[in-house]
Amino acid sequence: MAWSGMAISGNGPIRSKALVLYDGKRTPHRSCGIALAETFGRPTAPYQSLRRGGITGHGTCGAVVAGQLLLGEFLGDPDPTGSVTPALKQAISTYQQRVGDEVDRGSSPDLVCNNMTAPHGPFRGEARHAFCTGVVGQVAQVVDELLREHGVEVAASPVVLSDGTVFDPNQSV
């Protein structure tokens, strides 16, 4: 599914916010991991390393990895010596299944960034950007739904756009 640049009705404010942040037409573009971290209100610095599949393009799609990290941040045990929580274990299992079934990989046999994006032309090209924008939106929606299933609701905060206006994702769906 290609991203059209408009909020997709019925997909929720989290997905709408992620699409606006990644797309970069109404606000400065963020990388896939940073757009997802910011969407869910998390510090963005560690997510920089997810850009373009771990910087090199040879790693797993940064959006997919960001989704897994977000689930860990919200559902994991804050004690660094603690065990994996049952909620996180279940959410990750479901996440991996849903990513495999629902996230658009194009013609790629795997989730490696370069393999997913190569059929869409140059990395900085319009077709590739539209493809990745769609992936970011899909991941945001899956993470949001899984968090809600585990009793965690993340409010999508407004975003100040490049023209100084405010995009409220809660008003766009």
KAKA-V415961 format. One record per pair of residues at least 12 apart in sequence whose ideal C-beta (glycine too) atoms are under 8 Angstrom apart, sorted by sequence separation. I is the first residue (numbers start at 0). J is the second residue. D is the distance in Angstrom with one decimal. If there is no record, write none. Layout:
{{I & J & D} {I & J & D}}
This chain:
{{6 & 18 & 7.2} {49 & 61 & 3.3} {74 & 86 & 4.5} {75 & 87 & 5.0} {98 & 110 & 7.3} {106 & 118 & 5.4} {157 & 169 & 7.9} {6 & 19 & 7.9} {20 & 33 & 7.9} {21 & 34 & 4.0} {33 & 46 & 5.0} {49 & 62 & 7.7} {74 & 87 & 4.1} {105 & 118 & 5.3} {155 & 168 & 4.1} {20 & 34 & 4.0} {29 & 43 & 7.7} {32 & 46 & 3.6} {33 & 47 & 6.4} {105 & 119 & 6.8} {116 & 130 & 6.7} {155 & 169 & 6.1} {32 & 47 & 7.0} {46 & 61 & 7.8} {49 & 64 & 5.3} {115 & 130 & 7.7} {116 & 131 & 6.8} {154 & 169 & 7.7} {2 & 18 & 6.1} {30 & 46 & 7.5} {32 & 48 & 7.5} {33 & 49 & 7.9} {49 & 65 & 5.5} {71 & 87 & 6.2} {74 & 90 & 5.4} {17 & 34 & 5.6} {20 & 37 & 5.8} {30 & 47 & 6.9} {32 & 49 & 3.1} {33 & 50 & 7.5} {70 & 87 & 6.4} {4 & 22 & 6.5} {17 & 35 & 6.1} {20 & 38 & 6.2} {31 & 49 & 6.5} {32 & 50 & 6.3} {30 & 49 & 7.0} {31 & 50 & 7.0} {46 & 65 & 5.8} {115 & 134 & 7.6} {2 & 22 & 6.3} {4 & 24 & 6.0} {30 & 50 & 3.9} {70 & 90 & 4.9} {71 & 91 & 7.9} {17 & 38 & 4.3} {30 & 51 & 7.4} {70 & 91 & 6.0} {16 & 38 & 4.8} {46 & 68 & 7.4} {45 & 68 & 7.9} {67 & 91 & 6.5} {70 & 94 & 6.0} {13 & 38 & 6.0} {105 & 130 & 6.5} {13 & 39 & 7.4} {35 & 62 & 6.2} {67 & 94 & 6.4} {103 & 130 & 7.2} {41 & 69 & 6.7} {66 & 94 & 6.3} {31 & 60 & 7.3} {32 & 61 & 4.5} {36 & 65 & 6.5} {31 & 61 & 4.4} {32 & 62 & 6.9} {35 & 65 & 4.1} {39 & 69 & 5.3} {103 & 133 & 5.9} {30 & 61 & 6.6} {31 & 62 & 4.0} {35 & 66 & 6.7} {41 & 72 & 5.9} {103 & 134 & 6.0} {32 & 64 & 7.0} {66 & 98 & 7.1} {102 & 134 & 6.0} {32 & 65 & 4.1} {36 & 69 & 7.2} {39 & 72 & 7.9} {31 & 65 & 6.5} {35 & 69 & 6.4} {39 & 73 & 7.7} {103 & 137 & 6.5} {63 & 98 & 5.7} {102 & 137 & 4.9} {101 & 137 & 6.3} {102 & 138 & 6.4} {63 & 102 & 6.7} {102 & 141 & 7.4} {98 & 138 & 7.4} {101 & 141 & 6.6} {98 & 141 & 6.7} {97 & 141 & 5.1} {63 & 110 & 5.4} {94 & 141 & 6.4} {94 & 142 & 7.3} {97 & 145 & 7.8} {60 & 110 & 5.0} {59 & 110 & 5.0} {60 & 111 & 7.4} {61 & 112 & 6.7} {94 & 145 & 5.9} {59 & 111 & 6.4} {60 & 112 & 5.2} {93 & 145 & 6.0} {58 & 111 & 6.9} {59 & 112 & 7.2} {57 & 111 & 6.6} {58 & 112 & 6.4} {56 & 111 & 7.8} {57 & 112 & 7.4} {60 & 115 & 5.9} {90 & 145 & 4.8} {93 & 148 & 8.0} {56 & 112 & 4.8} {57 & 113 & 6.3} {90 & 146 & 7.7} {56 & 113 & 4.0} {90 & 148 & 7.6} {52 & 111 & 6.3} {53 & 112 & 7.6} {90 & 149 & 6.0} {52 & 112 & 2.5} {56 & 116 & 7.6} {89 & 149 & 7.7} {51 & 112 & 5.6} {52 & 113 & 6.5} {86 & 149 & 4.8} {56 & 122 & 7.5} {62 & 131 & 7.3} {51 & 122 & 7.1} {63 & 134 & 7.8} {62 & 134 & 5.1} {66 & 138 & 4.4} {70 & 142 & 6.3} {74 & 146 & 7.4} {62 & 135 & 4.9} {65 & 138 & 6.9} {66 & 139 & 7.9} {69 & 142 & 5.3} {73 & 146 & 5.6} {60 & 134 & 6.6} {63 & 138 & 6.3} {66 & 141 & 6.4} {70 & 145 & 6.4} {74 & 149 & 5.8} {62 & 138 & 4.5} {66 & 142 & 4.8} {70 & 146 & 7.3} {73 & 149 & 7.9} {74 & 151 & 7.0} {73 & 151 & 5.1} {73 & 153 & 7.6} {31 & 131 & 6.2} {35 & 135 & 6.5} {34 & 135 & 5.6} {38 & 139 & 5.7} {0 & 103 & 6.4} {31 & 134 & 7.2} {35 & 138 & 6.4} {39 & 142 & 7.1} {31 & 135 & 5.2} {35 & 139 & 6.1} {22 & 128 & 7.9} {35 & 142 & 7.5} {21 & 131 & 7.1} {22 & 132 & 5.1} {21 & 132 & 5.2} {40 & 153 & 6.4} {18 & 132 & 6.2} {21 & 135 & 4.3} {39 & 153 & 5.2} {21 & 136 & 7.8} {40 & 156 & 6.7} {18 & 135 & 6.8} {38 & 155 & 6.9} {17 & 135 & 5.3} {18 & 136 & 4.7} {17 & 136 & 5.6} {17 & 138 & 7.7} {18 & 139 & 7.7} {14 & 136 & 5.0} {17 & 139 & 3.6} {16 & 139 & 7.6} {14 & 139 & 4.8} {10 & 136 & 7.2} {13 & 139 & 5.2} {14 & 140 & 4.4} {2 & 129 & 5.3} {13 & 140 & 6.9} {1 & 129 & 4.8} {1 & 130 & 7.2} {7 & 136 & 7.2} {11 & 140 & 6.5} {13 & 142 & 7.7} {14 & 143 & 6.9} {2 & 132 & 3.8} {10 & 140 & 5.8} {13 & 143 & 4.1} {2 & 133 & 4.8} {1 & 133 & 6.1} {11 & 143 & 6.2} {26 & 158 & 5.8} {0 & 133 & 5.2} {26 & 159 & 7.4} {2 & 136 & 6.6} {26 & 160 & 5.0} {27 & 161 & 6.7} {25 & 160 & 4.7} {26 & 161 & 5.5} {25 & 161 & 6.4} {0 & 137 & 8.0} {25 & 162 & 7.8} {20 & 158 & 6.7} {16 & 155 & 4.5} {19 & 158 & 6.1} {13 & 153 & 6.5} {15 & 155 & 7.1} {16 & 156 & 7.7} {26 & 166 & 7.4} {19 & 160 & 7.9} {25 & 166 & 6.4} {12 & 154 & 7.9} {13 & 155 & 5.0} {16 & 158 & 6.4} {12 & 155 & 3.7} {11 & 155 & 7.8} {19 & 166 & 5.6} {19 & 168 & 7.2} {16 & 166 & 7.8} {16 & 168 & 4.1} {15 & 168 & 4.2} {13 & 168 & 7.2} {12 & 168 & 3.7} {15 & 171 & 4.9} {12 & 169 & 4.7} {15 & 172 & 5.9} {12 & 171 & 7.1} {12 & 172 & 5.8} {11 & 172 & 6.0} {6 & 168 & 7.5} {10 & 172 & 6.8} {9 & 172 & 6.7} {8 & 172 & 6.1} {6 & 171 & 3.9} {6 & 172 & 6.1}}
